[in-house]
């Protein structure tokens, strides 16, 4: 019987172990997409207790606790920190075969040096030990990042954000690169006019002029895009239910914006489609002109539980896998850009596992030989960043594209404890390749190249792709 979480965790063969320990384990982490709070990094935040760092904002854990019958006051409510953590410990044994079980114990071991199994019996001891560590300077936010060998982090930021914390980090002596990512979703969210008008007013404050027309809006976004670039941003990100490529006339879009901005008329569904299509296209032009990488996260259906949305707001554990049909609009969108020579480097992520082969096959329509891996099938995302989801993503990319050009894993996390997910991915990658060698599916004579391939996917490909060499 193999021990749990030993040195060869997830590595089923000697070749897999060799690939991981010799080629992946020691490499730095490039976390090019996450949702960390840059203010906490700028201020080198010190967590008060384990419940705060572990359960605060982590909707993965919240969903599991709710499924286990935990009342909401122990999840997002005001119960004392240890009582919340104790309820998480009660959930832990029931989470076996959920990735949270592996992640929890990896985080305890890799960050805090604890090799005990978390359950109700061990909860108090683990809580006290980790809380004591978190209150020391060695476990501040910055020191945790350094402890985990992080080299680069890209947060997720709105065009109206000041980026003051990113600039403060840049001007400090902190050795880890912390960069903003341009996330303009709210600038296109015209379907809720009251919220949209409030957002435009916030954007006006950021740019210092009135935004009364669609052309004003594009000018404002271009100004902020330039400002983000000056702060080191080189990546955009879009959270989409589907791709938008509905044909439109520029004057139609101007009228739709003007009416909505003035509060005179809520846009009709077809107008929303046209406006989103125009915004997606204009944003892609900005990215191409700036030489950025653009990311598209496609397929989430959000805020499904209206009672809990009204109580807690967005991003609280009530989003799920959607089922959009996006192959046609995606191709139309990319083809329009490509026809004008304005298709930037692109990473595509799907949330529905049925779309793995569809996404990579269609993305590869637009590789043009200008650089390796221009169109990327992104890492297994959200509900899919677990063992099977990662294996399926790697297998689909291998079958339809070039795995060796893949830019690798990210955390997509709001937690400073999530970095072991990179180790988790690297072990899964090495296991797949190692098993192929052991089973005669890949030649053992090519192990030097395969080892370099592991290093590239784990670290070097991203470093090159984003221009951080």
Wavefront OBJ file of the C-alpha trace (Angstrom):
o trace
v 0.000 0.000 0.000
v 1.492 3.318 -1.085
v 1.704 6.050 1.585
v -0.520 9.111 1.180
v 1.234 12.232 -0.114
v 4.716 10.719 -0.186
v 7.565 11.993 -2.366
v 6.124 10.153 -5.376
v 2.523 11.277 -4.861
v 0.587 10.887 -8.156
v 3.693 9.430 -9.850
v 2.942 5.852 -10.851
v 6.208 4.855 -12.526
v 9.920 5.329 -12.073
v 10.104 7.396 -15.238
v 7.329 9.693 -14.011
v 9.179 10.182 -10.724
v 12.426 10.920 -12.555
v 10.731 13.516 -14.766
v 9.132 15.251 -11.817
v 12.023 15.281 -9.367
v 14.721 16.111 -11.921
v 12.853 18.477 -14.215
v 9.781 20.012 -12.558
v 10.003 20.114 -8.788
v 12.528 22.904 -8.361
v 11.265 25.362 -10.984
v 9.834 28.752 -9.985
v 6.125 29.483 -10.299
v 4.664 31.824 -12.893
v 1.032 32.362 -11.887
v -0.195 34.349 -14.873
v -3.871 34.371 -13.881
v -5.210 34.734 -10.346
v -7.583 36.841 -8.252
v -5.281 37.804 -5.379
v -5.760 41.180 -3.714
v -2.770 43.386 -4.665
v -3.348 45.586 -1.611
v -2.566 42.634 0.632
v 0.729 42.116 -1.195
v 1.584 45.824 -1.111
v 0.924 45.967 2.637
v 2.533 42.568 3.301
v -0.646 41.514 5.066
v -0.431 39.308 8.132
v -3.301 36.850 8.598
v -4.660 36.552 12.109
v -5.675 32.899 11.973
v -5.991 29.845 9.747
v -9.708 30.312 9.122
v -9.101 33.783 7.673
v -6.496 32.677 5.141
v -8.174 29.357 4.361
v -11.882 30.113 4.232
v -12.022 33.821 3.492
v -13.269 34.226 -0.077
v -12.685 30.593 -1.123
v -15.951 29.604 -2.756
v -14.556 26.142 -3.630
v -14.588 25.301 0.082
v -17.875 27.095 0.653
v -19.639 24.891 -1.909
v -18.290 21.737 -0.266
v -19.321 22.893 3.202
v -22.846 23.710 2.026
v -23.071 20.291 0.371
v -22.106 18.750 3.707
v -24.958 20.511 5.478
v -22.954 23.313 7.092
v -25.144 26.331 7.993
v -24.189 29.554 6.232
v -23.235 31.344 9.447
v -20.241 28.978 9.677
v -19.254 29.727 6.074
v -19.736 33.422 5.275
v -21.321 34.452 8.567
v -19.920 35.843 11.788
v -19.188 32.706 13.768
v -15.806 32.696 15.566
v -12.846 31.714 13.357
v -12.129 28.373 15.005
v -15.786 27.314 14.820
v -15.693 27.984 11.063
v -12.482 26.001 10.654
v -13.886 23.143 12.748
v -16.819 22.915 10.328
v -14.340 22.742 7.444
v -12.504 19.950 9.264
v -15.833 18.127 9.651
v -16.327 18.388 5.888
v -12.826 17.152 5.049
v -13.371 13.357 5.405
v -16.470 13.623 3.207
v -14.427 15.410 0.525
v -12.326 12.358 -0.335
v -11.803 12.170 -4.135
v -12.664 15.852 -4.428
v -9.538 17.874 -5.352
v -10.029 19.867 -2.154
v -8.863 16.827 -0.211
v -5.540 16.739 -2.030
v -5.125 20.528 -2.103
v -5.838 20.857 1.611
v -3.166 18.382 2.594
v -0.662 19.714 0.071
v -1.133 23.210 1.481
v -0.761 22.005 5.065
v 2.427 20.151 4.179
v 4.121 22.449 1.692
v 3.371 25.749 3.406
v 3.123 24.858 7.107
v 5.158 21.643 7.248
v 2.245 19.664 8.703
v 1.802 16.032 7.634
v -1.259 15.202 9.746
v -4.590 14.331 8.134
v -7.187 17.042 8.730
v -10.334 15.723 10.398
v -12.384 16.672 13.485
v -9.885 14.973 15.793
v -6.875 16.895 14.471
v -8.634 20.207 13.798
v -7.742 22.008 17.017
v -4.067 21.043 16.932
v -3.683 21.990 13.259
v -5.565 25.253 13.715
v -3.459 26.326 16.677
v -0.156 25.384 15.040
v -0.915 27.129 11.750
v -2.395 30.189 13.438
v 0.742 30.573 15.549
v 2.872 30.422 12.394
v 0.657 32.894 10.520
v 1.201 35.462 13.253
v 4.973 35.416 12.718
v 6.816 37.569 10.144
v 7.894 34.416 8.295
v 4.279 33.798 7.224
v 3.228 37.209 5.988
v 1.713 37.334 2.510
v 5.018 38.202 0.869
v 6.960 35.567 2.765
v 4.418 32.874 1.850
v 4.865 33.786 -1.825
v 8.639 33.639 -1.495
v 8.411 30.368 0.437
v 6.561 28.855 -2.512
v 9.189 30.013 -5.043
v 6.831 32.380 -6.877
v 8.440 34.483 -9.576
v 5.517 36.276 -11.262
v 1.870 36.884 -10.369
v -0.798 38.507 -12.547
v -3.883 39.724 -10.708
v -7.283 40.502 -12.263
v -8.153 44.197 -12.459
v -10.880 46.470 -13.782
v -10.038 49.320 -16.202
v -11.194 51.829 -13.574
v -8.834 50.473 -10.895
v -6.112 52.860 -9.767
v -3.350 50.199 -9.755
v -1.830 52.105 -6.839
v -0.940 48.882 -5.058
v 0.764 47.395 -8.113
v 2.817 50.554 -8.454
v 3.727 50.471 -4.776
v 4.869 46.856 -5.094
v 6.894 47.701 -8.190
v 8.617 50.553 -6.376
v 9.394 48.427 -3.322
v 12.238 45.937 -3.002
v 9.907 42.931 -3.276
v 11.609 40.534 -5.737
v 8.395 38.920 -7.065
v 6.864 40.517 -10.158
v 3.196 41.456 -9.455
v 1.419 42.715 -12.567
v -2.153 43.778 -13.337
v -4.376 42.065 -15.892
v -6.926 44.061 -17.896
v -10.454 42.672 -17.234
v -12.967 44.952 -19.041
v -16.111 42.820 -18.569
v -18.068 45.579 -16.789
v -17.508 47.994 -19.669
v -19.563 45.667 -21.882
v -22.227 44.666 -19.322
v -24.957 46.831 -20.796
v -27.719 44.331 -19.981
v -28.243 45.916 -16.540
v -28.615 49.653 -17.333
v -28.605 50.987 -13.755
v -25.443 49.110 -12.830
v -23.915 50.032 -16.173
v -24.513 53.756 -15.726
v -22.942 53.561 -12.264
v -19.920 51.812 -13.751
v -19.518 54.418 -16.504
v -19.553 57.123 -13.833
v -16.756 55.289 -12.022
v -14.797 55.069 -15.264
v -15.332 58.805 -15.796
v -13.652 59.475 -12.453
v -10.658 57.405 -13.534
v -10.158 59.210 -16.855
v -11.231 62.699 -15.831
v -13.727 63.394 -18.605
v -17.402 62.761 -19.368
v -18.325 59.573 -21.233
v -21.468 60.489 -23.140
v -20.942 58.651 -26.436
v -19.605 55.299 -27.562
v -16.560 57.057 -28.994
v -15.961 58.622 -25.578
v -16.118 55.144 -24.068
v -13.507 53.757 -26.461
v -11.281 56.791 -25.850
v -11.597 56.268 -22.096
v -10.766 52.586 -22.332
v -7.792 53.306 -24.579
v -6.465 55.807 -22.028
v -6.788 53.228 -19.248
v -5.317 50.510 -21.487
v -2.260 52.690 -22.001
v -2.037 53.317 -18.261
v -2.208 49.586 -17.516
v 0.592 49.027 -20.037
v 2.718 51.639 -18.253
v 2.198 49.631 -15.028
v 3.565 46.476 -16.668
v 0.310 44.916 -17.845
v 0.658 42.727 -20.924
v -2.403 40.446 -20.580
v -6.133 40.987 -20.953
v -8.811 38.628 -19.705
v -12.483 38.222 -20.524
v -15.062 36.184 -18.655
v -17.651 35.237 -21.267
v -20.738 33.074 -21.240
v -20.117 32.676 -24.971
v -18.274 34.485 -27.753
v -19.973 37.507 -29.312
v -19.722 38.080 -33.055
v -23.143 39.394 -34.061
v -22.874 41.660 -37.149
v -23.392 45.352 -36.333
v -23.066 48.799 -37.830
v -21.011 51.332 -35.881
v -23.875 53.828 -35.774
v -26.145 51.163 -34.278
v -23.723 50.659 -31.426
v -23.444 54.397 -30.865
v -27.227 54.679 -30.556
v -27.427 51.702 -28.197
v -24.817 53.216 -25.899
v -26.280 56.734 -25.983
v -29.781 55.551 -25.080
v -28.547 53.302 -22.300
v -26.148 55.931 -20.921
v -28.964 58.490 -20.799
v -31.247 56.034 -19.024
v -33.880 56.440 -21.733
v -34.222 52.881 -22.962
v -33.083 49.444 -21.804
v -31.371 47.628 -24.689
v -33.166 44.738 -26.372
v -31.477 41.300 -26.433
v -30.253 41.747 -30.020
v -28.839 45.158 -29.090
v -26.980 43.651 -26.155
v -25.468 41.079 -28.526
v -24.372 43.776 -30.968
v -22.911 45.961 -28.232
v -20.970 43.099 -26.659
v -19.694 42.089 -30.098
v -18.422 45.611 -30.738
v -16.789 45.869 -27.323
v -15.051 42.504 -27.660
v -13.690 43.491 -31.059
v -12.528 46.963 -30.018
v -10.800 45.518 -26.970
v -9.029 42.913 -29.098
v -7.730 45.677 -31.368
v -6.258 47.474 -28.353
v -4.555 44.276 -27.226
v -3.096 43.613 -30.673
v -1.778 47.160 -31.009
v -0.141 46.887 -27.584
v 1.348 43.440 -28.250
v -0.545 41.913 -25.317
v -1.769 38.362 -24.791
v -5.564 38.034 -24.667
v -7.339 35.426 -22.538
v -10.934 34.233 -22.907
v -12.633 32.220 -20.156
v -15.780 30.830 -21.759
v -18.743 28.873 -20.497
v -19.615 29.846 -16.921
v -23.257 30.403 -16.033
v -23.215 32.763 -13.078
v -25.304 33.841 -10.078
v -27.793 31.012 -10.461
v -29.117 31.075 -6.888
v -30.930 34.406 -6.749
v -31.766 34.167 -3.038
v -28.110 33.723 -2.117
v -26.967 36.272 -4.719
v -29.209 38.877 -3.095
v -27.721 37.950 0.267
v -24.021 37.538 -0.557
v -23.408 38.993 -4.019
v -21.320 37.487 -6.857
v -18.424 35.003 -6.645
v -19.761 33.264 -3.555
v -20.147 29.713 -4.854
v -23.292 29.755 -6.959
v -21.802 29.725 -10.459
v -21.598 26.562 -12.549
v -20.747 24.938 -15.868
v -22.848 26.313 -18.730
v -23.573 24.752 -22.107
v -23.139 27.459 -24.770
v -22.531 26.657 -28.417
v -19.675 28.984 -29.271
v -17.680 27.445 -32.134
v -19.317 29.570 -34.844
v -19.111 32.991 -33.144
v -15.587 32.231 -31.912
v -14.409 31.525 -35.459
v -16.170 34.630 -36.769
v -14.575 36.783 -34.074
v -11.055 35.487 -34.631
v -11.429 35.506 -38.411
v -12.408 39.187 -38.407
v -9.311 40.040 -36.395
v -7.074 37.722 -38.380
v -8.263 39.168 -41.693
v -7.007 42.576 -40.572
v -3.745 41.213 -39.184
v -4.899 42.122 -35.647
v -5.179 38.767 -33.899
v -3.029 38.890 -30.772
v -1.550 35.909 -28.957
v -4.539 34.145 -27.425
v -5.299 31.715 -24.594
v -8.696 30.008 -24.533
v -10.283 28.275 -21.528
v -13.505 26.268 -21.508
v -15.563 25.347 -18.464
v -17.636 22.578 -20.051
v -15.447 19.467 -20.454
v -17.334 18.442 -23.568
v -15.666 21.381 -25.349
v -12.022 20.337 -24.906
v -11.414 18.975 -28.401
v -13.755 21.541 -29.951
v -11.844 24.448 -28.478
v -8.319 23.339 -29.288
v -9.274 22.221 -32.820
v -10.958 25.531 -33.649
v -8.298 27.670 -31.983
v -5.683 26.040 -34.183
v -7.494 27.423 -37.239
v -5.640 30.667 -36.511
v -2.047 29.635 -35.913
v -0.099 31.398 -38.628
v 3.511 30.287 -38.179
v 4.523 33.675 -36.804
v 5.554 32.204 -33.453
v 5.262 28.866 -31.623
v 2.025 28.378 -29.727
v 0.341 31.624 -30.738
v -3.122 30.139 -30.114
v -3.156 28.366 -26.758
v -5.638 25.897 -25.305
v -5.483 27.068 -21.709
v -5.120 25.098 -18.503
v -8.021 23.181 -16.994
v -10.137 25.906 -15.427
v -12.272 26.172 -12.279
v -14.467 23.058 -12.074
v -11.958 21.271 -14.307
v -8.721 21.978 -12.411
v -8.733 18.558 -10.758
v -6.930 15.355 -11.665
v -9.271 14.092 -14.368
v -9.887 17.588 -15.731
v -6.162 18.256 -16.024
v -5.537 14.888 -17.648
v -8.396 15.472 -20.098
v -7.067 18.920 -20.991
v -3.554 17.575 -21.527
v -4.847 14.662 -23.602
v -7.069 16.861 -25.778
v -4.204 19.272 -26.392
v -1.884 16.376 -27.190
v -4.367 14.835 -29.614
v -5.315 18.016 -31.475
v -2.279 20.252 -31.041
v 1.224 20.542 -29.615
v 1.467 19.793 -25.905
v 5.138 20.799 -25.933
v 4.184 24.439 -26.660
v 1.703 24.694 -23.758
v 2.209 27.614 -21.334
v 1.218 25.536 -18.329
v -0.714 25.935 -15.108
v -2.159 28.832 -13.109
v -4.081 29.020 -9.827
v -7.108 31.185 -10.792
v -7.318 31.591 -7.023
v -8.140 34.201 -4.389
v -6.028 32.373 -1.813
v -2.352 32.856 -0.990
v -2.209 29.163 -0.084
v -3.067 27.869 -3.569
v 0.427 27.590 -5.034
v 0.661 23.803 -4.501
v -1.788 23.537 -7.409
v 1.235 24.108 -9.640
v 2.932 21.112 -8.042
v -0.267 19.106 -8.466
v -0.332 19.929 -12.182
v 3.356 19.201 -12.666
v 3.015 15.794 -11.043
v 0.040 14.948 -13.264
v 1.948 16.081 -16.363
v 5.006 14.012 -15.446
v 2.859 10.997 -14.669
v 1.185 11.093 -18.087
v 4.491 11.411 -19.930
v 6.291 8.917 -17.711
v 3.563 6.325 -18.178
v 3.725 6.812 -21.942
v 7.453 6.067 -21.891
v 7.003 3.022 -19.638
v 4.210 1.698 -21.888
v 6.182 2.143 -25.092
v 4.007 4.991 -26.359
v 6.970 7.388 -26.312
v 10.600 6.396 -26.937
v 12.873 6.128 -23.909
v 15.708 7.359 -26.123
v 13.958 10.764 -26.191
v 13.921 11.238 -22.420
v 16.299 14.249 -22.607
v 13.814 16.029 -24.891
v 10.856 14.931 -22.760
v 12.603 16.251 -19.658
v 13.119 19.600 -21.370
v 9.494 19.500 -22.470
v 8.421 19.143 -18.818
v 10.580 22.119 -17.867
v 9.164 24.200 -20.702
v 5.532 23.460 -19.876
v 6.119 23.982 -16.164
v 7.959 27.288 -16.513
v 9.941 28.326 -19.595
v 7.122 28.424 -22.162
v 5.162 30.952 -20.091
v 8.274 33.014 -19.464
v 8.878 33.255 -23.221
v 5.223 33.635 -24.269
v 4.572 36.614 -21.993
v 7.942 38.212 -22.645
v 9.358 37.910 -19.111
v 12.771 36.551 -20.110
l 1 2 3 4 5 6 7 8 9 10 11 12 13 14 15 16 17 18 19 20 21 22 23 24 25 26 27 28 29 30 31 32 33 34 35 36 37 38 39 40 41 42 43 44 45 46 47 48 49 50 51 52 53 54 55 56 57 58 59 60 61 62 63 64 65 66 67 68 69 70 71 72 73 74 75 76 77 78 79 80 81 82 83 84 85 86 87 88 89 90 91 92 93 94 95 96 97 98 99 100 101 102 103 104 105 106 107 108 109 110 111 112 113 114 115 116 117 118 119 120 121 122 123 124 125 126 127 128 129 130 131 132 133 134 135 136 137 138 139 140 141 142 143 144 145 146 147 148 149 150 151 152 153 154 155 156 157 158 159 160 161 162 163 164 165 166 167 168 169 170 171 172 173 174 175 176 177 178 179 180 181 182 183 184 185 186 187 188 189 190 191 192 193 194 195 196 197 198 199 200 201 202 203 204 205 206 207 208 209 210 211 212 213 214 215 216 217 218 219 220 221 222 223 224 225 226 227 228 229 230 231 232 233 234 235 236 237 238 239 240 241 242 243 244 245 246 247 248 249 250 251 252 253 254 255 256 257 258 259 260 261 262 263 264 265 266 267 268 269 270 271 272 273 274 275 276 277 278 279 280 281 282 283 284 285 286 287 288 289 290 291 292 293 294 295 296 297 298 299 300 301 302 303 304 305 306 307 308 309 310 311 312 313 314 315 316 317 318 319 320 321 322 323 324 325 326 327 328 329 330 331 332 333 334 335 336 337 338 339 340 341 342 343 344 345 346 347 348 349 350 351 352 353 354 355 356 357 358 359 360 361 362 363 364 365 366 367 368 369 370 371 372 373 374 375 376 377 378 379 380 381 382 383 384 385 386 387 388 389 390 391 392 393 394 395 396 397 398 399 400 401 402 403 404 405 406 407 408 409 410 411 412 413 414 415 416 417 418 419 420 421 422 423 424 425 426 427 428 429 430 431 432 433 434 435 436 437 438 439 440 441 442 443 444 445 446 447 448 449 450 451 452 453 454 455 456 457 458 459 460 461 462 463 464 465 466 467 468 469
